Amino acid sequence: MDEYQANHELALLYARISTEHYLKEYPNAADDSIMVRIKAEYTRAMNLYNGGATPKK
């Protein structure tokens, strides 16, 4: 597993944990807001793990 793949896996885990916490606070959140939250948290984590660089595609 290369560094990008490892960062990707960590970002997915971070997004999952963060989203689960969000859903405990807002159990009736709309699907759209949940999807926006997942993407935002994943992007935030990838930026942190990549040293602030834009994630590779």
C-alpha positions as CSV (number, residue, x, y, z in Angstrom):
1,M,0.0,0.0,0.0
2,D,1.5,3.3,-1.0
3,E,1.3,6.5,1.0
4,Y,-1.7,7.9,-0.9
5,Q,-3.7,4.8,-0.4
6,A,-2.9,4.8,3.3
7,N,-4.0,8.4,3.5
8,H,-7.2,7.6,1.6
9,E,-8.0,4.8,4.1
10,L,-7.4,7.1,7.0
11,A,-9.5,9.8,5.5
12,L,-12.4,7.4,4.9
13,L,-12.2,6.3,8.5
14,Y,-12.1,9.9,9.8
15,A,-15.1,10.8,7.6
16,R,-17.0,7.8,8.9
17,I,-16.4,8.5,12.5
18,S,-17.2,12.2,12.1
19,T,-20.4,11.5,10.2
20,E,-21.5,8.9,12.8
21,H,-21.0,11.6,15.5
22,Y,-22.9,14.1,13.4
23,L,-25.8,11.7,13.0
24,K,-26.0,11.2,16.8
25,E,-26.4,14.9,17.2
26,Y,-28.8,15.3,14.2
27,P,-30.6,12.0,13.7
28,N,-33.2,13.5,11.3
29,A,-30.6,15.1,9.0
30,A,-31.5,15.1,5.3
31,D,-29.6,12.7,3.0
32,D,-28.1,15.7,1.1
33,S,-26.6,17.3,4.2
34,I,-25.1,13.9,5.2
35,M,-23.5,13.5,1.8
36,V,-22.1,17.1,1.9
37,R,-20.8,16.3,5.4
38,I,-19.1,13.1,4.3
39,K,-17.4,14.8,1.3
40,A,-16.3,17.8,3.4
41,E,-14.8,15.6,6.2
42,Y,-13.0,13.4,3.7
43,T,-11.6,16.4,1.9
44,R,-10.5,17.9,5.2
45,A,-8.8,14.7,6.3
46,M,-7.0,14.2,2.9
47,N,-5.7,17.8,3.0
48,L,-4.3,17.2,6.5
49,Y,-2.7,13.8,5.6
50,N,-1.2,15.2,2.4
51,G,0.3,18.2,4.2
52,G,-2.2,20.7,3.0
53,A,-1.8,19.7,-0.7
54,T,-4.7,19.1,-3.0
55,P,-5.5,15.4,-3.0
56,K,-4.4,13.4,-6.1
57,K,-7.1,11.8,-8.3
